[in-house]
Amino acid sequence: ELLQTHKLLDSCEAAIAERFTVHKLHEARDKAALIAEVAPKVRAIAGGNVDGKLMDALPKLEIIANFGVGYDTIDTAAAKARNIRVTNTPNVLNDAVAEMTVGLMIALARRIPQGDRYVREGKWPSGTFGLFSELTGKTAGILGLGRIGKEIATRLTAMKMRIVYHGRHRQEGVPYVYYSDLADMARDSDWLVIVAPGGQGTQGIVSRTVLEALGAQGMLVNVARGTLVDEAAMLEMLQSGALGGAALDVFENEPNIRDGFMRLDNVVLAPHQGSATHQTRQAMGALVVANLDAHFAGDPLPSAVV
Ligand code: 8YV
């Protein structure tokens, strides 16, 4: 039997239901009661939000198959200690997230959402919309040059941007300048592109100091996790003009976001839709199922993180 912890793509839910008796934790009125009831039989979890306590409550649990590349809501150390496998959905979403990133950047720089409103509100015949900045010739500092970060870099190179990057290590065979210090990179960049994993190790690394280094002309785009950024500092700096602009697909407490963002004109806001295309979500769902199938067939897991 399988415990599902949040809503998944319909086709993924259907494929899982063909294979397992499914219990939906997110739909249970009394979650503790459901967990106690299913504990003797649940061998798999589909979804995230799994801590050591939930693992302990499910003594037969063997695998947690996450729908998403980021698994910051799963306590992987606790899973490892309990011999529970964890899988994610890497690679299949790289292109979709990279496309969204470029789209957000152009939308912010050229004020595409504001232009749409301007036209709809009938202001065009009697006014001028203005002149804005472009990506061409600018420097993009990528925080997290992983699988998605590299796809973003390729696309921004095509936009005639200069690419630099920061991460824990300099990477061999990468044609971009490496910064070992994030604030130094932000200082030298027009754009800070946040695409590093969330979780304990990266919490708040885009600090006030980093944002100050990016500066009043600086633009930020975040398609990773809201937790990477000191969000209170970012909001305050966007309000005061100490930071130029931000295109945000992710937030600290999403889907509930700080009210201040709604009243800002120098932001583009998106509802965590980086991977939200038909083809990518289908592929993510298929990979969740492939990991579960491989596990219960005793085969190597296609995309294990633990
Ligand atoms: C979400 C994501 O998982 O892959 C990730 O890490 O952030 C997204 O793809 C998606 O919204 C499904 O919950």
Residues whose N, C-alpha, C, O or C-beta is under 5 A from the ligand:
A	BS01	8YV	F67 G68 V69 G70 A224 H272 S275
